[in-house]
Amino acid sequence: MDVALKGLSPGINDTTTAVMCVDYLTAILARLADRQLETPGRGEAGEVQVIIRRPTYADFVAEAFDQIRQNADGNVAVMRRLIHSLETLSRITPGTERRRVLVLHVEAVREASQRSVQSPRERGELESHATTRV
């Protein structure tokens, strides 16, 4: 995510690097898609002994994509890739709750594109790509 932010910085302005970072983050999230992340510590008899707060799937998705989206204003290529990645993850992610997280992120990209993309044609293109549902 940090490398993507550097690519999006005005001094560097390297959209390709940001897009590639989104792809790598998507691959990582795909590996987490069906893993159980939230598990309490249990004793030998199976009783809960301690509950450890671990990052949730929503935490991982937010960590991967929030700052990229927030810094991609007006960058159609990065927004398009974020939408594509979120929809790819939605197709392979089991569980309604996790897919709902992905839909919320697609909505956030849609809002950012409506706010920051100047071209009506490009805004419409992004809107048509943002079709993920739970």
N, C-alpha and C positions, 0 to 999 in steps of 0.2 A: 504494500500500500504506500509506503514511504517513497519508493522508487517511482510509482505512478504520480504521486504528488510533485515530485521533482520534475517529471516530464511535463506536467501541466503548468508548472510555474512560468510566469511571463518571460523570465530571463532565459529559459531553456526552450519552452514551447515545442516539445517533442511528443506529439499525439501518438505516434507509433509505439513509443515506449509505454505510454499510459495504457493503450489498448492491449499490448502484450501482457502487462501486469494484471489487467482484468482477467485475461485468459488463464494466467497462472493461478490467480486467486480462485477462479471458478473451478479449476481442477482440484484444488485443495478442498473447497467446500463440497465438491462432488464426492470426495472420499468420506466426508463426515455426514453425508445426507442420510444414511441409514444406520448410523452408529448411535447407540444409546450413550448419551453424554451425562445425564443427570442420574447418578446412582449414590444412594447413601451407603456408608460403611456399615457392614453387618458382621456380627459375631459368628462363632461356629454353629450356633443353633439357628442362625438366620434372623435373629432379632437386630433391629436397628440400634447401633451403638453411637453413631455420630453422623450428623448430616453435614456434608462438606459442600460449600457453595462453589460450584464449578461453572465455567462459562457454558451458556446454553447455545443451541444452534442459532438462535436470534442474535446472541452476543457476537458470535463468529461472523455472521453475515453483516452485521452493523460495522464491526471492526474492519472487515474487508472492503466494504463499498461506500459507507457513509461519507467519509472525507473525500473520496474520489468524486462522488456525485456533487458534493458541495463545492468542489473546486473546478468542476467541468462546465461551468456556465458558458453556454453558447457553443460548446464543442460537440457538434453533432456526432462525430465518429465515436467519441467516448460514450456518449449517452446511448447511441445505438448498440454499442457493445455491451454496456451494462444491461440494457433491456434483453438483449439476446442471451446473455449469461444467466440472468435471473429466470428467464423462461426455460432455458435448458435445465437449470437446477430444479425448477418446478416439475418438469417431466420425470425426473429421476428420484425425486424426494418423496418418500412415503410419509403419510400422516398429514392430516388436514392442518394441524397447527403449524407445522413447519412450512407448508405451502402458503399458508396465510401470511407468514413472515415475508416470504418472497413476493407475494402480491403487494404487500405494503411498500416494499422497496421499489417495485415497478411503478406504483403510484407516485412515489417520491421523485423518481426520474421523470415521469410524465409532468409533474408539477414544475420541476426545474426547467424542463424543455419549454413548457408554455411560458414561463417567466423570462427565459434568457435567450432563446433562439429567435433571431430576428426574422428569418425567412418563413412566411406562412407555409410554403411548400415543404420545407424541411421539418417544421413543427408537425404538419399533417403526416409526414412520413414516419416520424417518431411515434406519433399517436397511433398510427395503424400497426406499428410493430408491437406496441404495448398491449397485448391481448391476454396476458396471463390471468387465469381465474383459479380459485381454490377448487 
